[in-house]
């Protein structure tokens, strides 16, 4: 496997209780998922995506190739799972790609005005991503972007707009049909936070330079690992460990890495886990940190603060680029003892030193190691995380595939906006 999970020292720093019960419950939950008998089983289409026929994605791949070869900007309009998966992969693997922009995940007039000003001087495509087309944040952003495209391209604007939406219903589907936008389908049985292997994630990722074969090779590796009826599989162990930690009073998980380039993997993970498990007064709060940077802000709290936390590290074993510390004849900084060492090795020692310090401070720690940062490793990890949270959600007795709490703010915001509109 390209991704390995090390939890050997996880339980040494706290009292383990009910291990056998948790093991059994996690095993039952794995089978509920694989047998599709648990709550939310109508939203398990994501489980089949790693094994899909790639010939079915030819139109999608051709569209992505057109965008990539044009040299134009691509604006991805979406919120939550409609953009986080793509952004996690693109920022991790293609950080030098400066042609992707994101909109519709906020309501900031400053951010959107800045983007519109930038695009007036550029050629661009718009990929609007929404199941319904009526979510406020992406809906408002798309209004502005659509108007700009029509002003800039006239009758040809429809060739510049791509809709990723429902197959047959919804406001965006209706508009797409009327305006003859190119469109791709969000499957009915795949929720947004599990959609990175659908056109939601694949179109922008491929347009950024992603390798379709490598993506699905990694996804299949994650799938084959996660479905093993074996308590050693990474998804099972991660889910089991989280349940043990939760039962031992650990309420916060910190996903930490020593590679800033994978920052948005943590952001994707926070949505995946937060929306899936945070229900009925249950669930672990998902937090994240970028080390070494955050060791100089959060490090003190992690080391000596309230002991209701545990830590999961994401670590890259091999780097495609590296630097070697040079010798300085003056040695004014006193760091010549590092001369000749690779920066990746120094970074690794920072991780190992941090891990030991936090373990000594009473923080349970486990680690996911990626052999290297590429499509295969990253998608293997993403699929393992998807299976793990589904299994863990079932151990809690919640439906991991709905998000009723998200609707509360939408309802309140809509009522306030309608009231304001009616008062004019």
N, C-alpha and C positions, 0 to 999 in steps of 0.2 A: 504494500500500500504506500501511496505517496504521502498520505496524511496519517499520523499516528497520535494516539492519545495516551499521555502518561499521567496516571493518577495514583502511583505507588505510595506517595507520602501524604495523600490527601487527608486521611482520617487520623493521622497521628497526633494532631494538635487539639482534638476535642473528643469528648466521650461519645462513642458510637452506640446508638440504641436501636433496637428493633431491626437489625440488619437483615435477618431472614425474612421478616414480614415485608420489608421494603423490596428485597430481591424478588420475592414471589409476586408482589403487586406490580412491579415493573415488568416482569415476565408476562403477566396477564395483560398488561397494557400494550406490550409489543404485539401480542396475538390479536387483541382487539383491533389494533391498527391494521395489521396484515390481513385479517379476516374481514375487515371493513364492517365491524359490528358495533363500533362505538358511536357516541354522539357526534354529529357533524359529518357523518360518513358520506353525505352527498357532496362534500367538498374535498374529496380525496384524489381528484384528478392529477394533482401535482406528483403523486407517487408514480404515475405511469410515464411522466414526461422524459425521464432519463433514457427510456428505451424506445422513444418514438422513431419513426422512419424519417430520416433527414431529407429524403426526396420531397416530403411534404412541405419543406421549408424553402423550396427553390425560389418562389416569388418573393418571399421575405429576404432571402439572401441577395437576390438580384437588386431589390430596392436599396438595401444597405450598401451594396457595391456602387450603385449609382450615386448615392449621397457621398460616400467616401471618396470616389474618384472626382467628384465635382469640385472638391476643395471648399465647398460652401459650409456655412454654419448649420448645425442641427439644433433646434430648440425643442427639448423634451418638456411637455406640459403635463404635469401630473403631481399627485401628492401621495405620501405614504408609500405603499408597495408599488405604486405606478411610476416611481422614479428611483427609489432607494436601491433596489437591486442593481439596476443599470449603473447608477452612480458609484456604488461600491466596487463593481468590477472595473469600470472605466478608470476611476481615480487610482485604483490599485495597479492595474496593468498598463495603462496608457496615460501616465500623468503628463506627458508632453503634448498630448492632443489638446489643442486650444480651440477646437471647432465645435465643442459641445457646450450648450448652455441649458440651464434648467429654469423653469418657471411654473407657476401654479401651485407651489408648495408653501406659499405665504401670501399675505395681503399687504405687503409693504409698498407704498407708492414710491419710495426712494429706489428700492431694488428694481421694480418693474420699469420705472422711468429710465433708469440707467441702461437696462437691457434694450429697451425700445430705441434709445438714442444710439446705442452701439449698432443695432441692426439696420438702422436707416442708411448706414454707409456700407453695408455688407449684403451679399446674397445669402439666402437662408432657406432651409426647409423647416416645417413645423410638424412635429409628431405629437398630436394631442391624444392623451391616454386616459380614458375614463369609461367605466362600464355603462354609466347612465348618461353622462354628459351634463349633469345638473349639480354636481358638487361645486360649492361656491368658489373655492380658491382656484382650481384649474379653469372653471367656467369663466370667471372674470378675466383671468390672464389671457385665455384664448380669444376672448372678444377683442382685446387690444391687439393681440398678435395677428389675428385674422384681418382686422381692419388695416394694419400696416402692410400685410401681404397683398391685399387687394389694391391698396394705393400704389404699391411698388410694382406689382406684376399684372394688374388689370385682370383680363379674362384668363390669363395663365396662372392665376393664384391657386386654382384648384390643383394644379400639377405640383404645387409646392407644399401642399398640406396632406398629411397622412394621418388617418384616424385608426387608433387601436381601441376597439370597443366591443360591445355585445354583437353577437352574430345576427340578431333579428329584431331587437327592440331597443328603446331608449332614445333620448333626444339627440345624442351624438350620432347614433346609427342613422336616424332619420335625416339629419343634416348632411351626413356623409353621402347618403344615397342621392339627395337632392342636388348637392354640389358636385357629385361625381369625384369625390376624393378617393384616392387609393385607401383601402382599409384592410386591417388584419384583426383577427378575432381573439378576444379574451375568453377562454373557455368558461362555461357556466359553472363547472365543478372545480375551479381553481380560484381561491381567494387571493386578494392583491398581494399580501405579504409572502405568498408562496409562488409568485408568478414570474420569477426571474428567468425561467426556462420556457416561457411563452413569448409571443411577440412583444409583450410589455418590456421585457428586458433584452431580448435577443436583437431587435432592430437597432437600438442605439449602440449596443455592444459590438455588433458586427460592423456597423457604420464607423466605429472607432478603430477597427482593425482586429477585432476578435476572430479567432479561428474556430469555425463551427465544429469541425471534427474533434479538436482538442477539448472544446467545451463539453461535448457530450461524452467523450471518453472519460473525462473526470467525473461528470455527473453519474455515469454508469458505475464507476468505481465506488462512489459514495453510496449509491443505491445497493449494490451487491454487498457492501460491508454492513449496511444498516438493516438489511432484512434477514441477516443470519440469525437462526434460532440458537444463539450462542451468547451466553452472558459476558463474553469477552468483546463483543462488538462495540465499537466506540460510541455509537448513538445510544445503545442500551446502558453502557457504563456511565456516560455523562448524565443521562436521565436519572439513573439510580442514585448517583452521587448527589445530584441536586435535591432529590427527595430526602435522602439521609440528612443533608445539611439543613434543609428547611425544617425537618422534624427536630433538629438540634438547635433551633433558634436562629439560624442564619437567614436574615431577611433581605440581604443585598448581595448581588453578585457583581464583581468588577471584572469586565473583560479588558485585559491589558495587553498591549504589545509594545515592542521596542522598534517598530517600523511605522513612522508617521504616514507612509504611503497607503497603509491599509486602514486609515482612520474611518472611512465610510463603510468598511465591512462591519465595524462595531456599531455604526449608526443603523445599518440594515438589521443587524442582530438584535438591537434594542427594540425595534418595532416588532420583529418576528416573535421574540419572547414576551415582550410586554403585553402586546395585544392578545397573545395566545393564552397566557396563564393568569393574567391579572383580573380575576373574576370571583364573585361570591366571597369577597374578603380574603382571598387566597393569592398565592403567587409570590415569587421572589422579585425584588425590584432590580431591573437590569441597568447597570451603570457601566461606564467605560473610562479608560485612561490611556493616554499616549505617553509612554516613558521613553527617554529619561525626563522629558519636559515636565510631566505632571508629578514626578517624584519631588519636584521643588515647589509644589503647591498642595497636592493631595497626599504626598508621601508620609508626612507627619501623622495625619489622621489615620491612614491605613496601618501605620506601624503601631500607634499607641492609642487610637481612639476606641470607640465602642466596639466590642467584639461580636458584632452581629453580621459580619461580612465574610465572604470567601472570594477567592480570586481565580480566574481562569486566564491563562496566558496564551496568546497566539505568537508563535515563534517561527521564523524562517531559517531553515538549516543552511541553505546555500544561496548566495547572492550572485546575480548575473553581472554586477559591477562592484568593484571594490577600490579602496584607496589604501595606500601604505604610508604610515607616518614617517616623515623624513627626520634626519638628524639636524639639530640646530647647534652650530658651534658655540653659541653663547649660552644656550640652555637656560635662558632667563626664566622660563616657566617651570623649570625642573622636571620636564616631561621627556627627557631623552631616553629614559628607561623604556619608553614606548616605541622608540625608533625601530623601524623594520617590521612592526606589527601591522596587520591589516585592520582597518576600521571595523570590519565585520566581526573579527575576533574580540576586539575591545567591547563592541556592542554586546556580544554573547556573554562576556564576563560581567557586564553591567546587569544583564538579565539574571545570571546565576547568583550574583551577589544580592540582588534585590529579592529573588525568590527565597534565598536562605534567611535574609533579614525578616521578611514577612512571615515565613514559617516559624522562626524563632519568636516572633511577636504574637503568635497564636492565630495566624490567618491560614485556614485550609487552602491549599494550592493544588491545581492541576494544570496541565499544559497540552495544547494541541500544537504539534510540530508539522509544518509544511516543508516538504523536501526542497522546494523552491517556489518562487512567486510566479506562477503562470496559470493559464486557463485550466489545465488538468487539476492541479492542486487546489486552486481556489474553488472550482465547482464541486470537487469532491467534498471539500469542507462545507460548502453551503448546503449540499444535500444532507450531509450528516446532521447539521444543525436543524434542518427541517424535520427530519425523522425524530431527532432527540426531543424537540419541544412537543411534537405530537404525542410521543410516548409519555413524556412528563405530565402533560396536561391531563391525560387519562389517569395517571396515578393520583392526581389531585381531585379527580371527579368533576372536572370542568370540560366544557366543549372547547377544544383548542382552536376551532375554526370559525367562531363568530366573534363579534366585537361590539356588543350592545352598548358598552359605555361610551364608545366613540360617538354614537348618535346623539348623546345628550347635549354636547356643546353645539352640534349642528342645529338641533331643534331650537335651542335658546337663541343662537345667533340669528336664525331665520326669523323667529318671532320678533326680535328687536329690529331687524332690517325692514320687515314688512310694516311694523308699526311706524317706523320713521318715514317710510315711503308714503304711508297713508296719511301722515300728518301734514304733508306738503300741500 
